[in-house]
Amino acid sequence: MTTAQAGVVIVGAGPAGLVLGSLLLNRGIDCVILERRSRAAVEGRARAGFLAAHSVRVLTENGLAAGLRAHGRTHTSCLFRSDLGEFTLDYAKSGEGEAHTVYPQQQLVRDLVAEYLRRGGEIRFGAEVAEISEGAVRVHDGTGVTARYTAGCDGHRGVGRAALTSRGIRTARWDHGVSWLAVLVAAPPSMEAVGYALHERGFAGHMARTASVTRYYLQCPRGTDPADWSDDRIWAELAIRLRTDEFGPLHHGPVLEKAAFDLRSDVLESPGAGRLWLAGDAAGLISPSAAKGANLAILQAELLARALEGALAHGDETGLARYPADCLPRVWRAHEFSHWMSGLLHGPAGQDDKARYGRQLQYARLESLRTSRTHQDFFAENYTGI
Ligand SMILES: Cc1cc2nc3c(=O)[nH]c(=O)nc-3n(C[C@H](O)[C@H](O)[C@H](O)COP(=O)(O)OP(=O)(O)OC[C@H]3O[C@@H](n4cnc5c(N)ncnc54)[C@H](O)[C@@H]3O)c2cc1C
């Protein structure tokens, strides 16, 4: 095996790995990022879009926010539609709430790759890590990297997580029992705000991405094949659930992407041990109902960079030993809110007594959010905080 050496080898060039890489370079720690996909594939993958104020602060303080400052859009409110009508919640003005910055994840990733390379960092694209062992990673092509520490930032199906669970670190897991069809369309947003629609046919969501691209979500049955959803069917279902008869039409455009996925969440009981530490989806997957995943990835990258600096620049591993305790309470708080949000957005299916009871609870929760200042303040703090 041909081997190279680094202080830290980072597996995965998503938001977690790229932010961690740049923060380590800022601190004078040498690192290399190994990414299994091509640069074009990594920079073209549309996923998240909502960045919390904390994420924007981390990116700004580390010189990584030029793109999002120039092209990101500020969002301060979201709206809910249901049988009860429509109401807008101005979360940035409630309690501890702050604004979100809407900036597509693929654009952020493009900026982060460019900045990491500009700072002299090394990324190997097309390098799929096959195995992580104590102080070394082995790539499928037969090459490898030895490093004092390995950072697994390779998502929830990655080898970083597998290496930890094989050592007996357990996972807490939840299946929300709900699936979404995620649709990306080439059309301007149809609302000023994020839109959440509660409907007896299922949830529908509207999220702005850019001036010409919008993401929609449709709750769908488990096992849905996206190929069964023609563009016409998607627009017809969105119109029903988003109640366009009552609130006005949506801007139509071609469907660019559609994918179905199940809402699942999990958290590793520890995001690392010894010489292997995880950040982002590798350490825990969070369902997208409250748009927290990329924000947790940035938070963990920031905490891990500080801990690795202590270990490598000062020979002090107390920061690493504290990393799980620094992360996990914040991660769990985000999961708790995301879980609550999932309950708010998805009523039970069917018409039996239990389903009707569950739906009434859902509407009672929504009504409380519409009318109670205390509830709105709680929502704002948790929706925008991280
Ligand atoms: C439809 C959708 C909408 C979302 N919306 C939001 C939102 O609005 N706000 C929000 O905060 N979050 C959102 N999320 C979640 C967010 O996208 C993820 O939480 C985020 O991408 C996690 O970043 P990461 O760097 O941990 O992992 P990833 O982005 O998954 O990056 C991991 C990288 O590791 C690479 N990799 C994997 N295995 C290997 C290997 N063996 N060797 C080398 N490389 C490897 C992968 O190719 C990938 O590039 C959304 C997610 C989805 C699916």
The ligand as an SDF file (V2000), in Angstrom:
LIG
                    3D

 53 58  0  0  0  0  0  0  0  0999 V2000
  -33.7670   16.4530    0.9210 C   0  0  0  0  0  0  0  0  0  0  0  0
  -32.9360   16.9420    2.0860 C   0  0  0  0  0  0  0  0  0  0  0  0
  -33.1260   18.2480    2.5680 C   0  0  0  0  0  0  0  0  0  0  0  0
  -32.3740   18.7190    3.6410 C   0  0  0  0  0  0  0  0  0  0  0  0
  -32.5790   20.0090    4.0870 N   0  0  0  0  0  0  0  0  0  0  0  0
  -31.8290   20.4900    5.1170 C   0  0  0  0  0  0  0  0  0  0  0  0
  -31.9180   21.8790    5.5220 C   0  0  0  0  0  0  0  0  0  0  0  0
  -32.6750   22.6760    4.9620 O   0  0  0  0  0  0  0  0  0  0  0  0
  -31.1030   22.2940    6.5590 N   0  0  0  0  0  0  0  0  0  0  0  0
  -30.2060   21.4360    7.1650 C   0  0  0  0  0  0  0  0  0  0  0  0
  -29.4900   21.8700    8.0850 O   0  0  0  0  0  0  0  0  0  0  0  0
  -30.0770   20.1450    6.7640 N   0  0  0  0  0  0  0  0  0  0  0  0
  -30.8440   19.6440    5.7650 C   0  0  0  0  0  0  0  0  0  0  0  0
  -30.6620   18.3630    5.3100 N   0  0  0  0  0  0  0  0  0  0  0  0
  -29.6210   17.5130    5.9280 C   0  0  0  0  0  0  0  0  0  0  0  0
  -28.2320   17.8160    5.3680 C   0  0  0  0  0  0  0  0  0  0  0  0
  -28.2290   17.8120    3.9700 O   0  0  0  0  0  0  0  0  0  0  0  0
  -27.2220   16.8030    5.9140 C   0  0  0  0  0  0  0  0  0  0  0  0
  -27.3950   16.7230    7.3120 O   0  0  0  0  0  0  0  0  0  0  0  0
  -25.7820   17.2300    5.5900 C   0  0  0  0  0  0  0  0  0  0  0  0
  -25.4850   16.9880    4.2390 O   0  0  0  0  0  0  0  0  0  0  0  0
  -24.7720   16.4370    6.4620 C   0  0  0  0  0  0  0  0  0  0  0  0
  -23.4690   16.7890    6.0840 O   0  0  0  0  0  0  0  0  0  0  0  0
  -22.2660   15.7640    6.2810 P   0  0  0  0  0  0  0  0  0  0  0  0
  -21.0610   16.4740    5.8120 O   0  0  0  0  0  0  0  0  0  0  0  0
  -22.3010   15.1980    7.6380 O   0  0  0  0  0  0  0  0  0  0  0  0
  -22.6190   14.5180    5.3270 O   0  0  0  0  0  0  0  0  0  0  0  0
  -22.7900   14.4420    3.7610 P   0  0  0  0  0  0  0  0  0  0  0  0
  -23.2830   15.7240    3.1880 O   0  0  0  0  0  0  0  0  0  0  0  0
  -23.6050   13.2000    3.5140 O   0  0  0  0  0  0  0  0  0  0  0  0
  -21.3050   14.2090    3.2300 O   0  0  0  0  0  0  0  0  0  0  0  0
  -20.6280   12.9810    3.4180 C   0  0  0  0  0  0  0  0  0  0  0  0
  -19.6060   12.8150    2.3110 C   0  0  0  0  0  0  0  0  0  0  0  0
  -18.8340   11.6460    2.5740 O   0  0  0  0  0  0  0  0  0  0  0  0
  -18.6090   10.9590    1.3560 C   0  0  0  0  0  0  0  0  0  0  0  0
  -18.3220    9.5440    1.6670 N   0  0  0  0  0  0  0  0  0  0  0  0
  -19.1790    8.6120    2.1370 C   0  0  0  0  0  0  0  0  0  0  0  0
  -18.5660    7.4300    2.3100 N   0  0  0  0  0  0  0  0  0  0  0  0
  -17.2550    7.6290    1.9550 C   0  0  0  0  0  0  0  0  0  0  0  0
  -16.1050    6.7670    1.9080 C   0  0  0  0  0  0  0  0  0  0  0  0
  -16.1740    5.4770    2.2710 N   0  0  0  0  0  0  0  0  0  0  0  0
  -14.9330    7.2920    1.4860 N   0  0  0  0  0  0  0  0  0  0  0  0
  -14.8340    8.5960    1.1150 C   0  0  0  0  0  0  0  0  0  0  0  0
  -15.9020    9.4410    1.1220 N   0  0  0  0  0  0  0  0  0  0  0  0
  -17.1020    8.9670    1.5450 C   0  0  0  0  0  0  0  0  0  0  0  0
  -19.9060   11.1610    0.5820 C   0  0  0  0  0  0  0  0  0  0  0  0
  -19.7300   10.9790   -0.8130 O   0  0  0  0  0  0  0  0  0  0  0  0
  -20.2440   12.6160    0.9300 C   0  0  0  0  0  0  0  0  0  0  0  0
  -19.7280   13.5400    0.0250 O   0  0  0  0  0  0  0  0  0  0  0  0
  -31.4140   17.8680    4.2420 C   0  0  0  0  0  0  0  0  0  0  0  0
  -31.2040   16.5620    3.7480 C   0  0  0  0  0  0  0  0  0  0  0  0
  -31.9660   16.0900    2.6860 C   0  0  0  0  0  0  0  0  0  0  0  0
  -31.7390   14.6820    2.1660 C   0  0  0  0  0  0  0  0  0  0  0  0
  1  2  1  0
  2  3  1  0
  2 52  2  0
  3  4  2  0
  4  5  1  0
  4 50  1  0
  5  6  2  0
  6  7  1  0
  6 13  1  0
  7  8  2  0
  7  9  1  0
  9 10  1  0
 10 11  2  0
 10 12  1  0
 12 13  2  0
 13 14  1  0
 14 15  1  0
 14 50  1  0
 15 16  1  0
 16 17  1  0
 16 18  1  0
 18 19  1  0
 18 20  1  0
 20 21  1  0
 20 22  1  0
 22 23  1  0
 23 24  1  0
 24 25  2  0
 24 26  1  0
 24 27  1  0
 27 28  1  0
 28 29  2  0
 28 30  1  0
 28 31  1  0
 31 32  1  0
 32 33  1  0
 33 34  1  0
 33 48  1  0
 34 35  1  0
 35 36  1  0
 35 46  1  0
 36 37  1  0
 36 45  1  0
 37 38  2  0
 38 39  1  0
 39 40  1  0
 39 45  2  0
 40 41  1  0
 40 42  2  0
 42 43  1  0
 43 44  2  0
 44 45  1  0
 46 47  1  0
 46 48  1  0
 48 49  1  0
 50 51  2  0
 51 52  1  0
 52 53  1  0
M  END
$$$$
